[in-house]
Amino acid sequence: MTIDQIAAKVRAGERVAADEALELYRRAPTALLGRLADSVRARKHPGGLVTYIIDRNVNYTNVCVAKCNFCAFYRPVGSAEGYVLGFDEIFTKIDETIAVGGVQLLLQGGHNPDLPLSWYEDLFRAVKARYPTFKLHALSPPEVIHISRLSQLPVATVIDRLIAAGLDSVPGGGAEILVDRVRKLLHCYGKATADEWLDVMRHAHRAGLRTTATMMYGTVETDEERLEHLLRLRALQEETGGFTAFITWSYQPDHTELAGSEATGIDYLRTLALARIVLDNFDNLQASWVTQGGKVGQLSLAFGANDMGSVMIEENVVRAAGASYCMDEVEIVRNIEDAGFVAKRRNMHYEILGDPIFREREVPRMLELATARADGDQTVPEELRLYPARSRTAKQERRQEN
Ligand code: SF4
């Protein structure tokens, strides 16, 4: 099929096959790819609405045994730079989030062997007791698998227990590329195979949760593997309908073991447009301005994105790999409106909550990103002592304390 014939299929709302999608990605002019993705966005979101959410991206621990080679965020067990946030620190972050109109935490962290399932359950219950309507978009599939292995309980049981404690939604992190050849090369096959990642989402959807899906591209994958990732997500969405949104970003190489260079802005826009065309059963695509910067983030709205993601109050993971972009609500709305769209606040289910909150009441500007912990803060939360230590380092520390 020629590019024109495939483009006609997309305009007619027909599903594209793998070889057609690959042909578009490799050979269609960038402007055409953008126009096609934009036509799909406009069909799904008439009226020019572009949404965003006010939430906070909190990383409860940076201690991780997975050691993915593309990650600059984690610290090994026993590292002086390792941390676990205390429940009180997390409550303070929620208070600050609510003060700027926030409605949820995106809560993710490393695979810390000293945090058992009961730590997560106690945290979620404590959050819900204090903030009954505040939402927890928490624990990506590899974290759920890690907790399942630690507790020797099936994934479905772990999800049910986390839901009972207050889990509202599962973020789609840790997907990287859902092809096991790539996962082995990125040292993330052990934390979750492609099937295991998808299976956590399948269980979460069956348990009634809505979740997101992500893709980190630009490491060692081929074009075909990038596409296979999208096709696997499309197939699971066909089966469960549980994904609310898709977010893609490029690998951030600074301070990582894998190193290398970052994909370009054009590759990002082409990949985003391809995703919009292939993921015809996903309603929402986010712009990843956190990795691409505000200007490419704004351009994403012409390449298939209909959502600007989250107001950034705190960021730790991407910053560790060298990128540190900050936009508060005023900036996000300025970018949306300047691109010709209507800005609306939403919740995790992409339901419209209203107009920008700063137009309704005074909210503090957030022009600098907060971090999980101040540099050099090595305090250990009091409540951690309530949970049995599992790592050798933590056991030794407990013995020295006693
Ligand atoms: S990407 Fe996540 S699982 Fe992998 S090393 Fe970093 S924190 Fe650990």
Residues whose N, C-alpha, C, O or C-beta is under 5 A from the ligand:
A	BS01	SF4	C64 A66 K67 C68 C71 Y74 G109 G110 H111
